[in-house]
Amino acid sequence: MPVEVFTADQRITGYMAARELRLLDILNNAGQSFLLLHEVSMISLRGPLSQVTQVSMLRVNKNGVLFVLPHDEVGTAPRKRLYSYVAKKQLCLYVAMQGFELRGNAHFNTVGVHTRDMLIDLPGSHFMPLTDTQIAFFANPAISFQAGVVGVNKALIETVGIDDRLAAHFFQ
């Protein structure tokens, strides 16, 4: 599975053996504290963004990962879910992390729970999924991109709030 991994200092792209599992299932696997990537390219976010370092294999500590974007390879089958699908309530969030701002949809399986409680108890055990996400790089706001799904490290979130501009139609 091709992925992009962002830490506070680096943008890392490479391939991860997924064994047909979804990225969030791998990220939330408490039995493994690292990600092992192959065919890796790294760019320092604190230096010239054009300077690329390449290595054949890289171990990345999950505790230092801000967020991860999966990329589908052309012609691949959908990944298997570790757990069955459950319909969820959607909440549009603003998330600030070291060097980045993310705006996307969090999906909560608690219907009828107060919005404040959902904000306190974010979904996912270690990594929270955000969908339809816009990502901006604080050091250079001109650098922004979108991702269908992002796995966000909950332990490294500095601030999180409800994005009223995106959420207005959900709470009418």
Chimera marker file (.cmm) of the C-alpha trace (Angstrom):
<marker_set name="trace">
<marker id="1" x="0.000" y="0.000" z="0.000" r="1" g="1" b="0" radius="0.5"/>
<marker id="2" x="1.508" y="3.375" z="-0.956" r="1" g="1" b="0" radius="0.5"/>
<marker id="3" x="1.339" y="5.896" z="1.902" r="1" g="1" b="0" radius="0.5"/>
<marker id="4" x="2.415" y="9.400" z="2.879" r="1" g="1" b="0" radius="0.5"/>
<marker id="5" x="3.514" y="9.758" z="6.499" r="1" g="1" b="0" radius="0.5"/>
<marker id="6" x="3.895" y="13.189" z="8.091" r="1" g="1" b="0" radius="0.5"/>
<marker id="7" x="5.917" y="13.853" z="11.222" r="1" g="1" b="0" radius="0.5"/>
<marker id="8" x="6.695" y="17.271" z="12.702" r="1" g="1" b="0" radius="0.5"/>
<marker id="9" x="9.909" y="17.328" z="10.643" r="1" g="1" b="0" radius="0.5"/>
<marker id="10" x="9.373" y="15.123" z="7.586" r="1" g="1" b="0" radius="0.5"/>
<marker id="11" x="7.095" y="14.096" z="4.751" r="1" g="1" b="0" radius="0.5"/>
<marker id="12" x="7.775" y="10.424" z="4.086" r="1" g="1" b="0" radius="0.5"/>
<marker id="13" x="6.407" y="8.511" z="1.107" r="1" g="1" b="0" radius="0.5"/>
<marker id="14" x="6.779" y="4.799" z="0.584" r="1" g="1" b="0" radius="0.5"/>
<marker id="15" x="5.100" y="1.425" z="0.529" r="1" g="1" b="0" radius="0.5"/>
<marker id="16" x="3.786" y="-0.485" z="3.520" r="1" g="1" b="0" radius="0.5"/>
<marker id="17" x="2.874" y="-4.175" z="3.627" r="1" g="1" b="0" radius="0.5"/>
<marker id="18" x="-0.826" y="-4.107" z="4.486" r="1" g="1" b="0" radius="0.5"/>
<marker id="19" x="-1.733" y="-7.813" z="4.377" r="1" g="1" b="0" radius="0.5"/>
<marker id="20" x="-5.067" y="-6.740" z="2.844" r="1" g="1" b="0" radius="0.5"/>
<marker id="21" x="-6.003" y="-4.675" z="5.941" r="1" g="1" b="0" radius="0.5"/>
<marker id="22" x="-7.083" y="-1.046" z="5.950" r="1" g="1" b="0" radius="0.5"/>
<marker id="23" x="-4.543" y="1.573" z="7.020" r="1" g="1" b="0" radius="0.5"/>
<marker id="24" x="-6.478" y="2.586" z="10.157" r="1" g="1" b="0" radius="0.5"/>
<marker id="25" x="-6.564" y="-1.022" z="11.354" r="1" g="1" b="0" radius="0.5"/>
<marker id="26" x="-2.775" y="-1.135" z="11.001" r="1" g="1" b="0" radius="0.5"/>
<marker id="27" x="-2.282" y="2.243" z="12.709" r="1" g="1" b="0" radius="0.5"/>
<marker id="28" x="-4.528" y="1.283" z="15.637" r="1" g="1" b="0" radius="0.5"/>
<marker id="29" x="-2.883" y="-2.115" z="16.142" r="1" g="1" b="0" radius="0.5"/>
<marker id="30" x="-1.547" y="-1.740" z="19.680" r="1" g="1" b="0" radius="0.5"/>
<marker id="31" x="0.780" y="-4.718" z="19.190" r="1" g="1" b="0" radius="0.5"/>
<marker id="32" x="3.046" y="-2.817" z="16.796" r="1" g="1" b="0" radius="0.5"/>
<marker id="33" x="4.665" y="0.488" z="17.770" r="1" g="1" b="0" radius="0.5"/>
<marker id="34" x="6.186" y="1.270" z="14.371" r="1" g="1" b="0" radius="0.5"/>
<marker id="35" x="5.467" y="1.371" z="10.657" r="1" g="1" b="0" radius="0.5"/>
<marker id="36" x="7.856" y="-0.375" z="8.287" r="1" g="1" b="0" radius="0.5"/>
<marker id="37" x="8.096" y="1.311" z="4.884" r="1" g="1" b="0" radius="0.5"/>
<marker id="38" x="9.863" y="0.242" z="1.681" r="1" g="1" b="0" radius="0.5"/>
<marker id="39" x="11.098" y="2.307" z="-1.307" r="1" g="1" b="0" radius="0.5"/>
<marker id="40" x="11.088" y="5.454" z="0.810" r="1" g="1" b="0" radius="0.5"/>
<marker id="41" x="11.523" y="9.117" z="-0.136" r="1" g="1" b="0" radius="0.5"/>
<marker id="42" x="11.808" y="11.751" z="2.594" r="1" g="1" b="0" radius="0.5"/>
<marker id="43" x="11.632" y="15.530" z="2.486" r="1" g="1" b="0" radius="0.5"/>
<marker id="44" x="12.559" y="17.689" z="5.464" r="1" g="1" b="0" radius="0.5"/>
<marker id="45" x="9.766" y="20.140" z="6.289" r="1" g="1" b="0" radius="0.5"/>
<marker id="46" x="12.254" y="22.441" z="7.985" r="1" g="1" b="0" radius="0.5"/>
<marker id="47" x="14.620" y="22.848" z="5.042" r="1" g="1" b="0" radius="0.5"/>
<marker id="48" x="14.392" y="23.180" z="1.283" r="1" g="1" b="0" radius="0.5"/>
<marker id="49" x="11.344" y="21.214" z="0.175" r="1" g="1" b="0" radius="0.5"/>
<marker id="50" x="13.183" y="20.148" z="-2.982" r="1" g="1" b="0" radius="0.5"/>
<marker id="51" x="15.906" y="18.148" z="-1.185" r="1" g="1" b="0" radius="0.5"/>
<marker id="52" x="14.870" y="14.466" z="-1.227" r="1" g="1" b="0" radius="0.5"/>
<marker id="53" x="16.521" y="11.636" z="0.705" r="1" g="1" b="0" radius="0.5"/>
<marker id="54" x="15.871" y="8.070" z="-0.427" r="1" g="1" b="0" radius="0.5"/>
<marker id="55" x="16.309" y="4.825" z="1.481" r="1" g="1" b="0" radius="0.5"/>
<marker id="56" x="15.235" y="1.288" z="0.673" r="1" g="1" b="0" radius="0.5"/>
<marker id="57" x="13.628" y="0.616" z="4.084" r="1" g="1" b="0" radius="0.5"/>
<marker id="58" x="12.598" y="2.806" z="7.010" r="1" g="1" b="0" radius="0.5"/>
<marker id="59" x="11.126" y="2.140" z="10.453" r="1" g="1" b="0" radius="0.5"/>
<marker id="60" x="8.903" y="4.993" z="11.698" r="1" g="1" b="0" radius="0.5"/>
<marker id="61" x="7.844" y="5.197" z="15.357" r="1" g="1" b="0" radius="0.5"/>
<marker id="62" x="4.038" y="5.610" z="15.431" r="1" g="1" b="0" radius="0.5"/>
<marker id="63" x="4.331" y="7.923" z="18.454" r="1" g="1" b="0" radius="0.5"/>
<marker id="64" x="6.054" y="10.519" z="16.234" r="1" g="1" b="0" radius="0.5"/>
<marker id="65" x="3.586" y="10.292" z="13.346" r="1" g="1" b="0" radius="0.5"/>
<marker id="66" x="1.216" y="13.251" z="13.041" r="1" g="1" b="0" radius="0.5"/>
<marker id="67" x="-0.959" y="11.777" z="10.294" r="1" g="1" b="0" radius="0.5"/>
<marker id="68" x="-0.904" y="9.251" z="7.455" r="1" g="1" b="0" radius="0.5"/>
<marker id="69" x="-2.552" y="9.347" z="4.032" r="1" g="1" b="0" radius="0.5"/>
<marker id="70" x="-3.142" y="6.069" z="2.207" r="1" g="1" b="0" radius="0.5"/>
<marker id="71" x="-2.984" y="6.000" z="-1.582" r="1" g="1" b="0" radius="0.5"/>
<marker id="72" x="-4.740" y="3.335" z="-3.586" r="1" g="1" b="0" radius="0.5"/>
<marker id="73" x="-2.781" y="1.556" z="-6.251" r="1" g="1" b="0" radius="0.5"/>
<marker id="74" x="-4.494" y="1.319" z="-9.622" r="1" g="1" b="0" radius="0.5"/>
<marker id="75" x="-6.483" y="-1.884" z="-9.962" r="1" g="1" b="0" radius="0.5"/>
<marker id="76" x="-6.269" y="-2.986" z="-6.327" r="1" g="1" b="0" radius="0.5"/>
<marker id="77" x="-9.216" y="-4.580" z="-4.572" r="1" g="1" b="0" radius="0.5"/>
<marker id="78" x="-10.789" y="-2.804" z="-1.583" r="1" g="1" b="0" radius="0.5"/>
<marker id="79" x="-9.068" y="-3.563" z="1.714" r="1" g="1" b="0" radius="0.5"/>
<marker id="80" x="-10.759" y="-5.848" z="4.235" r="1" g="1" b="0" radius="0.5"/>
<marker id="81" x="-12.218" y="-4.367" z="7.387" r="1" g="1" b="0" radius="0.5"/>
<marker id="82" x="-11.054" y="-5.825" z="10.667" r="1" g="1" b="0" radius="0.5"/>
<marker id="83" x="-14.471" y="-4.994" z="12.135" r="1" g="1" b="0" radius="0.5"/>
<marker id="84" x="-17.921" y="-4.822" z="10.539" r="1" g="1" b="0" radius="0.5"/>
<marker id="85" x="-19.196" y="-1.487" z="9.236" r="1" g="1" b="0" radius="0.5"/>
<marker id="86" x="-21.501" y="0.539" z="11.483" r="1" g="1" b="0" radius="0.5"/>
<marker id="87" x="-23.345" y="3.669" z="10.315" r="1" g="1" b="0" radius="0.5"/>
<marker id="88" x="-21.982" y="6.722" z="12.119" r="1" g="1" b="0" radius="0.5"/>
<marker id="89" x="-22.812" y="10.335" z="12.890" r="1" g="1" b="0" radius="0.5"/>
<marker id="90" x="-20.565" y="12.829" z="11.092" r="1" g="1" b="0" radius="0.5"/>
<marker id="91" x="-18.989" y="15.884" z="12.721" r="1" g="1" b="0" radius="0.5"/>
<marker id="92" x="-16.865" y="18.411" z="10.814" r="1" g="1" b="0" radius="0.5"/>
<marker id="93" x="-13.687" y="19.173" z="12.761" r="1" g="1" b="0" radius="0.5"/>
<marker id="94" x="-10.829" y="21.660" z="12.744" r="1" g="1" b="0" radius="0.5"/>
<marker id="95" x="-7.602" y="20.001" z="13.968" r="1" g="1" b="0" radius="0.5"/>
<marker id="96" x="-4.287" y="21.750" z="14.660" r="1" g="1" b="0" radius="0.5"/>
<marker id="97" x="-1.101" y="19.728" z="15.019" r="1" g="1" b="0" radius="0.5"/>
<marker id="98" x="2.542" y="20.733" z="15.079" r="1" g="1" b="0" radius="0.5"/>
<marker id="99" x="2.987" y="22.522" z="11.751" r="1" g="1" b="0" radius="0.5"/>
<marker id="100" x="-0.369" y="21.548" z="10.208" r="1" g="1" b="0" radius="0.5"/>
<marker id="101" x="-4.044" y="22.439" z="10.121" r="1" g="1" b="0" radius="0.5"/>
<marker id="102" x="-6.597" y="19.816" z="9.067" r="1" g="1" b="0" radius="0.5"/>
<marker id="103" x="-10.310" y="20.251" z="8.371" r="1" g="1" b="0" radius="0.5"/>
<marker id="104" x="-12.353" y="17.126" z="7.788" r="1" g="1" b="0" radius="0.5"/>
<marker id="105" x="-15.168" y="14.849" z="8.856" r="1" g="1" b="0" radius="0.5"/>
<marker id="106" x="-14.937" y="12.624" z="11.923" r="1" g="1" b="0" radius="0.5"/>
<marker id="107" x="-17.416" y="9.764" z="12.139" r="1" g="1" b="0" radius="0.5"/>
<marker id="108" x="-18.888" y="8.819" z="15.514" r="1" g="1" b="0" radius="0.5"/>
<marker id="109" x="-20.818" y="5.626" z="16.238" r="1" g="1" b="0" radius="0.5"/>
<marker id="110" x="-22.706" y="7.259" z="19.096" r="1" g="1" b="0" radius="0.5"/>
<marker id="111" x="-26.116" y="8.520" z="18.025" r="1" g="1" b="0" radius="0.5"/>
<marker id="112" x="-27.925" y="10.764" z="20.467" r="1" g="1" b="0" radius="0.5"/>
<marker id="113" x="-24.754" y="11.760" z="22.339" r="1" g="1" b="0" radius="0.5"/>
<marker id="114" x="-24.209" y="15.480" z="22.894" r="1" g="1" b="0" radius="0.5"/>
<marker id="115" x="-21.795" y="17.115" z="20.425" r="1" g="1" b="0" radius="0.5"/>
<marker id="116" x="-19.557" y="18.269" z="23.295" r="1" g="1" b="0" radius="0.5"/>
<marker id="117" x="-19.115" y="14.659" z="24.420" r="1" g="1" b="0" radius="0.5"/>
<marker id="118" x="-18.160" y="13.581" z="20.900" r="1" g="1" b="0" radius="0.5"/>
<marker id="119" x="-15.488" y="16.280" z="20.788" r="1" g="1" b="0" radius="0.5"/>
<marker id="120" x="-14.063" y="15.056" z="24.104" r="1" g="1" b="0" radius="0.5"/>
<marker id="121" x="-14.106" y="11.358" z="23.141" r="1" g="1" b="0" radius="0.5"/>
<marker id="122" x="-12.719" y="11.384" z="19.594" r="1" g="1" b="0" radius="0.5"/>
<marker id="123" x="-13.144" y="8.189" z="17.498" r="1" g="1" b="0" radius="0.5"/>
<marker id="124" x="-10.382" y="5.608" z="17.059" r="1" g="1" b="0" radius="0.5"/>
<marker id="125" x="-8.154" y="4.129" z="19.713" r="1" g="1" b="0" radius="0.5"/>
<marker id="126" x="-4.854" y="5.841" z="18.771" r="1" g="1" b="0" radius="0.5"/>
<marker id="127" x="-5.386" y="7.170" z="15.249" r="1" g="1" b="0" radius="0.5"/>
<marker id="128" x="-8.602" y="8.964" z="14.350" r="1" g="1" b="0" radius="0.5"/>
<marker id="129" x="-9.941" y="8.780" z="10.807" r="1" g="1" b="0" radius="0.5"/>
<marker id="130" x="-10.870" y="12.016" z="9.060" r="1" g="1" b="0" radius="0.5"/>
<marker id="131" x="-12.544" y="11.937" z="5.645" r="1" g="1" b="0" radius="0.5"/>
<marker id="132" x="-12.761" y="14.580" z="2.918" r="1" g="1" b="0" radius="0.5"/>
<marker id="133" x="-9.866" y="16.357" z="4.596" r="1" g="1" b="0" radius="0.5"/>
<marker id="134" x="-8.182" y="19.638" z="3.683" r="1" g="1" b="0" radius="0.5"/>
<marker id="135" x="-4.602" y="19.905" z="4.977" r="1" g="1" b="0" radius="0.5"/>
<marker id="136" x="-2.549" y="23.126" z="5.201" r="1" g="1" b="0" radius="0.5"/>
<marker id="137" x="1.142" y="23.466" z="6.089" r="1" g="1" b="0" radius="0.5"/>
<marker id="138" x="1.571" y="26.363" z="8.577" r="1" g="1" b="0" radius="0.5"/>
<marker id="139" x="5.133" y="27.208" z="7.453" r="1" g="1" b="0" radius="0.5"/>
<marker id="140" x="3.912" y="27.802" z="3.905" r="1" g="1" b="0" radius="0.5"/>
<marker id="141" x="0.115" y="28.272" z="3.664" r="1" g="1" b="0" radius="0.5"/>
<marker id="142" x="0.372" y="28.050" z="-0.136" r="1" g="1" b="0" radius="0.5"/>
<marker id="143" x="1.135" y="24.358" z="0.382" r="1" g="1" b="0" radius="0.5"/>
<marker id="144" x="-2.190" y="22.693" z="0.956" r="1" g="1" b="0" radius="0.5"/>
<marker id="145" x="-3.790" y="19.524" z="-0.325" r="1" g="1" b="0" radius="0.5"/>
<marker id="146" x="-6.827" y="17.306" z="0.055" r="1" g="1" b="0" radius="0.5"/>
<marker id="147" x="-7.160" y="13.662" z="1.032" r="1" g="1" b="0" radius="0.5"/>
<marker id="148" x="-10.097" y="11.278" z="1.009" r="1" g="1" b="0" radius="0.5"/>
<marker id="149" x="-8.991" y="9.601" z="4.249" r="1" g="1" b="0" radius="0.5"/>
<marker id="150" x="-6.386" y="10.612" z="6.824" r="1" g="1" b="0" radius="0.5"/>
<marker id="151" x="-5.301" y="8.701" z="9.940" r="1" g="1" b="0" radius="0.5"/>
<marker id="152" x="-4.599" y="11.368" z="12.620" r="1" g="1" b="0" radius="0.5"/>
<marker id="153" x="-2.550" y="10.595" z="15.747" r="1" g="1" b="0" radius="0.5"/>
<marker id="154" x="-4.898" y="11.657" z="18.573" r="1" g="1" b="0" radius="0.5"/>
<marker id="155" x="-2.020" y="11.984" z="21.069" r="1" g="1" b="0" radius="0.5"/>
<marker id="156" x="-0.388" y="14.726" z="18.950" r="1" g="1" b="0" radius="0.5"/>
<marker id="157" x="-3.485" y="16.862" z="18.363" r="1" g="1" b="0" radius="0.5"/>
<marker id="158" x="-2.886" y="20.280" z="19.914" r="1" g="1" b="0" radius="0.5"/>
<marker id="159" x="-6.377" y="21.695" z="19.420" r="1" g="1" b="0" radius="0.5"/>
<marker id="160" x="-9.596" y="20.335" z="17.956" r="1" g="1" b="0" radius="0.5"/>
<marker id="161" x="-12.879" y="22.104" z="17.406" r="1" g="1" b="0" radius="0.5"/>
<marker id="162" x="-16.088" y="21.996" z="15.449" r="1" g="1" b="0" radius="0.5"/>
<marker id="163" x="-15.726" y="23.679" z="12.067" r="1" g="1" b="0" radius="0.5"/>
<marker id="164" x="-18.992" y="25.621" z="11.873" r="1" g="1" b="0" radius="0.5"/>
<marker id="165" x="-18.410" y="26.643" z="8.259" r="1" g="1" b="0" radius="0.5"/>
<marker id="166" x="-18.470" y="23.005" z="7.185" r="1" g="1" b="0" radius="0.5"/>
<marker id="167" x="-20.876" y="21.747" z="9.844" r="1" g="1" b="0" radius="0.5"/>
<marker id="168" x="-23.666" y="24.330" z="9.561" r="1" g="1" b="0" radius="0.5"/>
<marker id="169" x="-26.013" y="22.102" z="7.600" r="1" g="1" b="0" radius="0.5"/>
<marker id="170" x="-25.560" y="19.166" z="10.028" r="1" g="1" b="0" radius="0.5"/>
<marker id="171" x="-26.907" y="21.016" z="13.064" r="1" g="1" b="0" radius="0.5"/>
<marker id="172" x="-29.919" y="22.853" z="11.662" r="1" g="1" b="0" radius="0.5"/>
<link id1="1" id2="2" r="1" g="1" b="0" radius="0.2"/>
<link id1="2" id2="3" r="1" g="1" b="0" radius="0.2"/>
<link id1="3" id2="4" r="1" g="1" b="0" radius="0.2"/>
<link id1="4" id2="5" r="1" g="1" b="0" radius="0.2"/>
<link id1="5" id2="6" r="1" g="1" b="0" radius="0.2"/>
<link id1="6" id2="7" r="1" g="1" b="0" radius="0.2"/>
<link id1="7" id2="8" r="1" g="1" b="0" radius="0.2"/>
<link id1="8" id2="9" r="1" g="1" b="0" radius="0.2"/>
<link id1="9" id2="10" r="1" g="1" b="0" radius="0.2"/>
<link id1="10" id2="11" r="1" g="1" b="0" radius="0.2"/>
<link id1="11" id2="12" r="1" g="1" b="0" radius="0.2"/>
<link id1="12" id2="13" r="1" g="1" b="0" radius="0.2"/>
<link id1="13" id2="14" r="1" g="1" b="0" radius="0.2"/>
<link id1="14" id2="15" r="1" g="1" b="0" radius="0.2"/>
<link id1="15" id2="16" r="1" g="1" b="0" radius="0.2"/>
<link id1="16" id2="17" r="1" g="1" b="0" radius="0.2"/>
<link id1="17" id2="18" r="1" g="1" b="0" radius="0.2"/>
<link id1="18" id2="19" r="1" g="1" b="0" radius="0.2"/>
<link id1="19" id2="20" r="1" g="1" b="0" radius="0.2"/>
<link id1="20" id2="21" r="1" g="1" b="0" radius="0.2"/>
<link id1="21" id2="22" r="1" g="1" b="0" radius="0.2"/>
<link id1="22" id2="23" r="1" g="1" b="0" radius="0.2"/>
<link id1="23" id2="24" r="1" g="1" b="0" radius="0.2"/>
<link id1="24" id2="25" r="1" g="1" b="0" radius="0.2"/>
<link id1="25" id2="26" r="1" g="1" b="0" radius="0.2"/>
<link id1="26" id2="27" r="1" g="1" b="0" radius="0.2"/>
<link id1="27" id2="28" r="1" g="1" b="0" radius="0.2"/>
<link id1="28" id2="29" r="1" g="1" b="0" radius="0.2"/>
<link id1="29" id2="30" r="1" g="1" b="0" radius="0.2"/>
<link id1="30" id2="31" r="1" g="1" b="0" radius="0.2"/>
<link id1="31" id2="32" r="1" g="1" b="0" radius="0.2"/>
<link id1="32" id2="33" r="1" g="1" b="0" radius="0.2"/>
<link id1="33" id2="34" r="1" g="1" b="0" radius="0.2"/>
<link id1="34" id2="35" r="1" g="1" b="0" radius="0.2"/>
<link id1="35" id2="36" r="1" g="1" b="0" radius="0.2"/>
<link id1="36" id2="37" r="1" g="1" b="0" radius="0.2"/>
<link id1="37" id2="38" r="1" g="1" b="0" radius="0.2"/>
<link id1="38" id2="39" r="1" g="1" b="0" radius="0.2"/>
<link id1="39" id2="40" r="1" g="1" b="0" radius="0.2"/>
<link id1="40" id2="41" r="1" g="1" b="0" radius="0.2"/>
<link id1="41" id2="42" r="1" g="1" b="0" radius="0.2"/>
<link id1="42" id2="43" r="1" g="1" b="0" radius="0.2"/>
<link id1="43" id2="44" r="1" g="1" b="0" radius="0.2"/>
<link id1="44" id2="45" r="1" g="1" b="0" radius="0.2"/>
<link id1="45" id2="46" r="1" g="1" b="0" radius="0.2"/>
<link id1="46" id2="47" r="1" g="1" b="0" radius="0.2"/>
<link id1="47" id2="48" r="1" g="1" b="0" radius="0.2"/>
<link id1="48" id2="49" r="1" g="1" b="0" radius="0.2"/>
<link id1="49" id2="50" r="1" g="1" b="0" radius="0.2"/>
<link id1="50" id2="51" r="1" g="1" b="0" radius="0.2"/>
<link id1="51" id2="52" r="1" g="1" b="0" radius="0.2"/>
<link id1="52" id2="53" r="1" g="1" b="0" radius="0.2"/>
<link id1="53" id2="54" r="1" g="1" b="0" radius="0.2"/>
<link id1="54" id2="55" r="1" g="1" b="0" radius="0.2"/>
<link id1="55" id2="56" r="1" g="1" b="0" radius="0.2"/>
<link id1="56" id2="57" r="1" g="1" b="0" radius="0.2"/>
<link id1="57" id2="58" r="1" g="1" b="0" radius="0.2"/>
<link id1="58" id2="59" r="1" g="1" b="0" radius="0.2"/>
<link id1="59" id2="60" r="1" g="1" b="0" radius="0.2"/>
<link id1="60" id2="61" r="1" g="1" b="0" radius="0.2"/>
<link id1="61" id2="62" r="1" g="1" b="0" radius="0.2"/>
<link id1="62" id2="63" r="1" g="1" b="0" radius="0.2"/>
<link id1="63" id2="64" r="1" g="1" b="0" radius="0.2"/>
<link id1="64" id2="65" r="1" g="1" b="0" radius="0.2"/>
<link id1="65" id2="66" r="1" g="1" b="0" radius="0.2"/>
<link id1="66" id2="67" r="1" g="1" b="0" radius="0.2"/>
<link id1="67" id2="68" r="1" g="1" b="0" radius="0.2"/>
<link id1="68" id2="69" r="1" g="1" b="0" radius="0.2"/>
<link id1="69" id2="70" r="1" g="1" b="0" radius="0.2"/>
<link id1="70" id2="71" r="1" g="1" b="0" radius="0.2"/>
<link id1="71" id2="72" r="1" g="1" b="0" radius="0.2"/>
<link id1="72" id2="73" r="1" g="1" b="0" radius="0.2"/>
<link id1="73" id2="74" r="1" g="1" b="0" radius="0.2"/>
<link id1="74" id2="75" r="1" g="1" b="0" radius="0.2"/>
<link id1="75" id2="76" r="1" g="1" b="0" radius="0.2"/>
<link id1="76" id2="77" r="1" g="1" b="0" radius="0.2"/>
<link id1="77" id2="78" r="1" g="1" b="0" radius="0.2"/>
<link id1="78" id2="79" r="1" g="1" b="0" radius="0.2"/>
<link id1="79" id2="80" r="1" g="1" b="0" radius="0.2"/>
<link id1="80" id2="81" r="1" g="1" b="0" radius="0.2"/>
<link id1="81" id2="82" r="1" g="1" b="0" radius="0.2"/>
<link id1="82" id2="83" r="1" g="1" b="0" radius="0.2"/>
<link id1="83" id2="84" r="1" g="1" b="0" radius="0.2"/>
<link id1="84" id2="85" r="1" g="1" b="0" radius="0.2"/>
<link id1="85" id2="86" r="1" g="1" b="0" radius="0.2"/>
<link id1="86" id2="87" r="1" g="1" b="0" radius="0.2"/>
<link id1="87" id2="88" r="1" g="1" b="0" radius="0.2"/>
<link id1="88" id2="89" r="1" g="1" b="0" radius="0.2"/>
<link id1="89" id2="90" r="1" g="1" b="0" radius="0.2"/>
<link id1="90" id2="91" r="1" g="1" b="0" radius="0.2"/>
<link id1="91" id2="92" r="1" g="1" b="0" radius="0.2"/>
<link id1="92" id2="93" r="1" g="1" b="0" radius="0.2"/>
<link id1="93" id2="94" r="1" g="1" b="0" radius="0.2"/>
<link id1="94" id2="95" r="1" g="1" b="0" radius="0.2"/>
<link id1="95" id2="96" r="1" g="1" b="0" radius="0.2"/>
<link id1="96" id2="97" r="1" g="1" b="0" radius="0.2"/>
<link id1="97" id2="98" r="1" g="1" b="0" radius="0.2"/>
<link id1="98" id2="99" r="1" g="1" b="0" radius="0.2"/>
<link id1="99" id2="100" r="1" g="1" b="0" radius="0.2"/>
<link id1="100" id2="101" r="1" g="1" b="0" radius="0.2"/>
<link id1="101" id2="102" r="1" g="1" b="0" radius="0.2"/>
<link id1="102" id2="103" r="1" g="1" b="0" radius="0.2"/>
<link id1="103" id2="104" r="1" g="1" b="0" radius="0.2"/>
<link id1="104" id2="105" r="1" g="1" b="0" radius="0.2"/>
<link id1="105" id2="106" r="1" g="1" b="0" radius="0.2"/>
<link id1="106" id2="107" r="1" g="1" b="0" radius="0.2"/>
<link id1="107" id2="108" r="1" g="1" b="0" radius="0.2"/>
<link id1="108" id2="109" r="1" g="1" b="0" radius="0.2"/>
<link id1="109" id2="110" r="1" g="1" b="0" radius="0.2"/>
<link id1="110" id2="111" r="1" g="1" b="0" radius="0.2"/>
<link id1="111" id2="112" r="1" g="1" b="0" radius="0.2"/>
<link id1="112" id2="113" r="1" g="1" b="0" radius="0.2"/>
<link id1="113" id2="114" r="1" g="1" b="0" radius="0.2"/>
<link id1="114" id2="115" r="1" g="1" b="0" radius="0.2"/>
<link id1="115" id2="116" r="1" g="1" b="0" radius="0.2"/>
<link id1="116" id2="117" r="1" g="1" b="0" radius="0.2"/>
<link id1="117" id2="118" r="1" g="1" b="0" radius="0.2"/>
<link id1="118" id2="119" r="1" g="1" b="0" radius="0.2"/>
<link id1="119" id2="120" r="1" g="1" b="0" radius="0.2"/>
<link id1="120" id2="121" r="1" g="1" b="0" radius="0.2"/>
<link id1="121" id2="122" r="1" g="1" b="0" radius="0.2"/>
<link id1="122" id2="123" r="1" g="1" b="0" radius="0.2"/>
<link id1="123" id2="124" r="1" g="1" b="0" radius="0.2"/>
<link id1="124" id2="125" r="1" g="1" b="0" radius="0.2"/>
<link id1="125" id2="126" r="1" g="1" b="0" radius="0.2"/>
<link id1="126" id2="127" r="1" g="1" b="0" radius="0.2"/>
<link id1="127" id2="128" r="1" g="1" b="0" radius="0.2"/>
<link id1="128" id2="129" r="1" g="1" b="0" radius="0.2"/>
<link id1="129" id2="130" r="1" g="1" b="0" radius="0.2"/>
<link id1="130" id2="131" r="1" g="1" b="0" radius="0.2"/>
<link id1="131" id2="132" r="1" g="1" b="0" radius="0.2"/>
<link id1="132" id2="133" r="1" g="1" b="0" radius="0.2"/>
<link id1="133" id2="134" r="1" g="1" b="0" radius="0.2"/>
<link id1="134" id2="135" r="1" g="1" b="0" radius="0.2"/>
<link id1="135" id2="136" r="1" g="1" b="0" radius="0.2"/>
<link id1="136" id2="137" r="1" g="1" b="0" radius="0.2"/>
<link id1="137" id2="138" r="1" g="1" b="0" radius="0.2"/>
<link id1="138" id2="139" r="1" g="1" b="0" radius="0.2"/>
<link id1="139" id2="140" r="1" g="1" b="0" radius="0.2"/>
<link id1="140" id2="141" r="1" g="1" b="0" radius="0.2"/>
<link id1="141" id2="142" r="1" g="1" b="0" radius="0.2"/>
<link id1="142" id2="143" r="1" g="1" b="0" radius="0.2"/>
<link id1="143" id2="144" r="1" g="1" b="0" radius="0.2"/>
<link id1="144" id2="145" r="1" g="1" b="0" radius="0.2"/>
<link id1="145" id2="146" r="1" g="1" b="0" radius="0.2"/>
<link id1="146" id2="147" r="1" g="1" b="0" radius="0.2"/>
<link id1="147" id2="148" r="1" g="1" b="0" radius="0.2"/>
<link id1="148" id2="149" r="1" g="1" b="0" radius="0.2"/>
<link id1="149" id2="150" r="1" g="1" b="0" radius="0.2"/>
<link id1="150" id2="151" r="1" g="1" b="0" radius="0.2"/>
<link id1="151" id2="152" r="1" g="1" b="0" radius="0.2"/>
<link id1="152" id2="153" r="1" g="1" b="0" radius="0.2"/>
<link id1="153" id2="154" r="1" g="1" b="0" radius="0.2"/>
<link id1="154" id2="155" r="1" g="1" b="0" radius="0.2"/>
<link id1="155" id2="156" r="1" g="1" b="0" radius="0.2"/>
<link id1="156" id2="157" r="1" g="1" b="0" radius="0.2"/>
<link id1="157" id2="158" r="1" g="1" b="0" radius="0.2"/>
<link id1="158" id2="159" r="1" g="1" b="0" radius="0.2"/>
<link id1="159" id2="160" r="1" g="1" b="0" radius="0.2"/>
<link id1="160" id2="161" r="1" g="1" b="0" radius="0.2"/>
<link id1="161" id2="162" r="1" g="1" b="0" radius="0.2"/>
<link id1="162" id2="163" r="1" g="1" b="0" radius="0.2"/>
<link id1="163" id2="164" r="1" g="1" b="0" radius="0.2"/>
<link id1="164" id2="165" r="1" g="1" b="0" radius="0.2"/>
<link id1="165" id2="166" r="1" g="1" b="0" radius="0.2"/>
<link id1="166" id2="167" r="1" g="1" b="0" radius="0.2"/>
<link id1="167" id2="168" r="1" g="1" b="0" radius="0.2"/>
<link id1="168" id2="169" r="1" g="1" b="0" radius="0.2"/>
<link id1="169" id2="170" r="1" g="1" b="0" radius="0.2"/>
<link id1="170" id2="171" r="1" g="1" b="0" radius="0.2"/>
<link id1="171" id2="172" r="1" g="1" b="0" radius="0.2"/>
</marker_set>
